[in-house]
Amino acid sequence: MTDSERRRSERKEFQAPTAMMLAAGSLEGETVNASAHGLLIRATGRISVVVKIEGKEYRGRLVRAEPMVDGGTYYALDLDDEFQKT
């Protein structure tokens, strides 16, 4: 299955200042592997977030985090409600 087959709607380029707040809570799981400076953990549950974009708040969950070469991180979110661009 390709990424485009899993998506519910088409992606379009959009840039705006964004704030992402993590909801309190914890996840239960198990360590899959370990190194001197990291762990891979498999867990059940969800990491809930609230995102603020252009004065609007959206609730959802983190579905993927991917480190970038420049030190940043991409965060993929699944939103509860449809995103409305202004």
Phi, psi and omega in degrees: 000129180275164178303318183294331178287334180276340183281143179277341181208162182290142177271141175227145180297135180203131179231133177197151174301138186220140173242132179240123179251135178270138177283149179291154178146187179214163178240144176253138180190207179216151176284133179267314175206167185215151172227183181297335185230019180192165178224145167253122184240135172255123185225156173261160181104183184228150172261103182279143181225159168237129182244134177247119179226127177050043176080000179249148178251140178231138176258148179185203181217149177285127178248342179196142172231128185229115179296145178254158181299325184280004179101346177280183179219137170274135176240122177261129184240147171251113184272147178290320181243158181296136178286128181249108177283143178265000000 
